[in-house]
Amino acid sequence: MIRSPGMADLAGLRPWLVLLMAMAAASTTADALGMNWGTQATHQLPPKIVVKMLQDNGIKKVKLFDADEETLSALAGSGIEVMVAIPNVLLDRMTDYDTAKEWVRRNVSRYHFDGGVTIKYVAVGNEPFLAAYNNTFDKVTLPALKNVQNALNEAGLGDTIKTTVPLNADVYFSPQDKPVPSEGRWRADITELMTEMVQFLANNSAPFTVNIYPFISLYLNDDFPVDFAFFEGGPTLTPVVDNGISYTNVFDANFDTLVAALKSVGHGDMPVVVGEVGWPTDGDKHATNVYAQRFYAGLMKRLAANAGTPARPNQYIEVYLFGLLDEDIKSVAPGDFERHWGIFKFDGQPKFPLDLTGQGQNTMLVPAQGVEYLSRTWCVINTNAQNMDKLADNINYACTYADCTALGYGSSCGGMDSNGNASYAFNAFFQVQNQKDEACDFQGLAIPTQTDPSTQTCNFTIQIATTSAADHRRSFGAVAAALFVLMAHFFLLLH
């Protein structure tokens, strides 16, 4: 006899239903989540190690900033969807159609085979319309976009691979007299350009890609309500009310301002990809692990719920976290935090617990495997040096050629004394130079040590080995190392 399930049966099934629902949500989050893989570092993790790390953490999408052959080769066969990029410096060349066709052939078509690289997007430039660029790329970006998409179409790839232009949120705004999301419009100086670009993207079924940074709102304005930068509310939160809709976080308000700008040119339903969103962990008083963990936990929960935004409720949003790894030679023009966006440290070790599924599990990410390091040797100040007159000059030199952003006010190493600052700077330079003996001298002001000088809050790096011991651990080669040392002596003679 077939009977209907009773209450006891349902009670027994409930744990399994909860588990299945959690698994489904986790799968959806993983499908929506990508990672920005930047490589502006003196010592890069081998691409094969990075790809394995992505796979170990269930990351199925990655956004690149170029079309590096070694990186793309490592991604071949991984099943990871890739957004490959054309840097801004190449946009002018892409205005020639034959050049664009050749770029597509070399960087897309050659990897398009069974077991090859799963390329989904081509990013044409990166934030080319930033106001800070003073219109440098305004005349070349759209022609480049058209040529690359047409080259993809001609190669028979246009149905599955779309071009897009990752843009900073400064391309749109809400008027000062009515600062609400529904009033979003394009920046006045590029309104015509954006209108034409959006039309081209729509004609080719390509998405609009935007980079959203709640951290920057906090960084640029000390009066910005801290809780509005996150997702779960708090005592400083005052919602932004727009036609009866309450906005409780800057991510939603920013995203919906873009939706309104798209709607103003007849494409309010255009797919939107969030090309970059994240929180740095050093280089500013608000760039901390605690804040970063809070931000990501809220974001992951939102993605898992498919909550969308008030203008697009209950919708899947494709999001790429920025970023994967710290990068010690990124430009610090926007701020010292620029080198500390990674959810992993420079060597692929996780910074804090983070559940990428959005299920609230306080779990650590899977670290990079098989990482090789230089020897456990640091370079510190020689407190027995007889003449300290040129200490400041030597610190300045070390920080010119190595990353000292952690020494800034409010940063992880900002509370040390002058000796600690000197040791940090000397060690940073020493590690960049692959621990060459000549790189730990500084006119007798520095000495090597096997005792870790790190403090509870400040980590003194041991760099990863990017070449074999047989090559004497030289990632830049003997000539480059010698040149650095000669430059150091020359610099110090001038002071």
Number of C-alpha atoms within 10 A of each C-alpha: 3 4 5 7 8 8 9 8 10 11 10 10 11 11 11 11 12 11 11 12 12 16 14 14 20 21 14 17 27 21 18 20 23 29 26 24 22 20 23 16 16 21 22 22 20 16 16 15 16 23 21 18 19 22 16 14 17 19 20 18 25 23 27 21 21 23 18 13 12 11 18 23 15 18 25 19 13 17 15 21 18 23 26 23 23 23 17 19 12 15 22 14 15 25 20 14 17 14 16 24 20 15 18 19 16 13 20 23 18 11 19 15 11 9 12 17 23 24 27 21 22 29 24 28 24 22 21 24 23 17 14 8 11 10 14 14 18 15 13 18 25 21 17 24 26 22 21 31 26 19 22 24 16 11 14 12 19 20 11 13 20 22 28 27 27 24 22 20 21 15 21 23 21 20 13 7 7 11 15 21 28 20 19 25 22 24 18 12 11 15 16 11 15 21 17 14 20 20 17 16 21 16 9 17 15 25 20 22 23 25 23 23 19 19 21 15 17 17 16 9 9 9 9 14 18 19 18 25 22 24 20 15 15 13 9 11 17 15 14 18 13 15 9 7 12 13 21 21 22 22 20 19 23 24 23 22 25 27 25 25 26 24 16 16 16 13 16 15 12 18 17 19 19 21 26 22 22 23 27 26 28 25 27 23 15 21 22 20 18 11 17 25 20 16 19 22 24 16 22 22 20 17 25 23 18 18 15 16 19 15 18 16 10 12 13 20 21 18 25 23 24 25 23 27 28 28 24 22 16 18 13 14 8 8 13 22 27 22 25 27 25 27 29 20 17 24 23 23 18 19 17 16 15 21 20 25 24 22 17 13 12 11 11 15 21 17 20 20 14 8 15 14 14 17 15 13 18 25 29 28 26 18 12 11 12 9 11 14 9 13 19 12 15 24 19 15 19 24 18 12 16 21 22 23 24 24 22 17 13 16 22 24 25 19 15 15 9 12 14 20 20 25 22 31 29 31 30 25 24 27 26 26 27 25 25 18 12 15 25 23 18 22 15 15 23 23 21 19 13 10 11 15 17 15 12 7 11 18 14 19 20 21 24 22 23 20 19 12 10 7 10 14 21 21 20 16 14 14 10 13 19 16 10 16 16 12 13 19 12 11 13 14 8 7 8
